[in-house]
Amino acid sequence: MAEDYDYLFKCIVVGDGGVGKTALTLRFSKGFFTENYKMTIGVDFHVKTISVNADEGPLRAKLQIWDTGGQERFSSIRPMYYRGALGALLIFDLTSISSFEHLPQWIEEVRANVQTD
């Protein structure tokens, strides 16, 4: 039987390689944390259904979380994963100033690839 939901929400997760995008998405979607770093090749896909209390009553939203590879070599394939995305999470590592300094580049990539109409 298919899972019921009221809304489908696709979100893309971007940021430099090694900043913790996969650890964050796994913790949120599966409930566990891993310290073992394994580079994401292309994209990893996670799903989580959440309940939201709204004025009209509880709603169920199915979140599709697209965890992208942050290394420069994946920049040519990343744009295809933006199609249909309704949101983006930009992740950086608090211990890496360069990952923070690269956020404007990530913002530019998101703006160039996410449709706003």
N, C-alpha and C positions, 0 to 999 in steps of 0.2 A: 504494500500500500504506500502510495506517495505521501510524503510529509506535507501537512497543510501549512500554509503561510499566507499572510495578507499582502506582503510586499517583498520584492526581490531587490537587493541592493548589492551592486558590484563595487568593490573598493580595491584600488591598486596600492601596493606598499612599495615605496621607493626610497633609495638612499645609497650611500657608498657601500661597497662590499665590506663585509665583516663587521657592520655596526650593530647587528642583532635583529635584523628584520625577521628572520626565520624563527629565532628564539621567541620573539614577541608574538608572532602569529600563532606559533604552536601553543604557547601558554594560554592565549585567548581562546583559540578554537578547540584545542584538545585537553587543556587543563594541566599540561605538564611543561617542565622547563628542562632544556638540555644545555649542558655546557660544552658539548662536543661540536666544534665548528665544522660544518660541511658546506662548502660553497654551493649556492643554488645555481644550477645550470639552466638558463632561460627563465623558467617560472615554476613555482610550486603553487598548488591550489588547495585552499582550505574552505570549509563551509561550517557555519554555525548559525543556528536559529535562536533568536532572542525574543523575549516578550517585552513589550513596551506599554506602559500605562498611558492611555490617551483619554481625552475628554469623552470620546464615544465608547470607551471601554478598552480592554486589553487587545493589543494587536501583536501579531507574530511577524517578525521580519527575518527573512532568510538572507544571511550575509555571505556573499562569495568574496573571499579574500585572495587576491592574486599577489603573491610574494615574488617579486622580481629579482633577478640577479643584478647586483649593483656594479659589477666590474665593467670597465669601459668596453671590453670586447663584446658585451651584450647590447650595446647601445643601438645597434642596427636592427635588432629584432624586438626590442622593448616596445616600440610604438604600437605594434599590433595588439598588445595586451591591454592597451588603454581603451579599445573600442567598447562602448557600452558602460564604461565606468561612471559611477555617480559621485565618487569621492576618491580622495587620495590621502594616504598617510605618508608623511615625509619623516624618515627616521635618521637620527644621527647618534653618535657615541659621545657621551659626556667626557670621555677621556681622550677624545681625538678632535682637536680644534679644526683640523683640516676637513673632517666630515661635517662639521658645523659650517665652515666657510664655503662648502660646496652646495649648501642648501639653495642659494639663488639659482644655481644651474639646474637643480632638480625642479624647482618651482617653474622655471622656464620650460623644461621638458614637459611637465604636467600641463601647463597652459597651452602648449603647442599641440598636444595630443588628445586632450579631453574635450569632447564636444559639449558646448554649453547651451545648445538650443533644445 
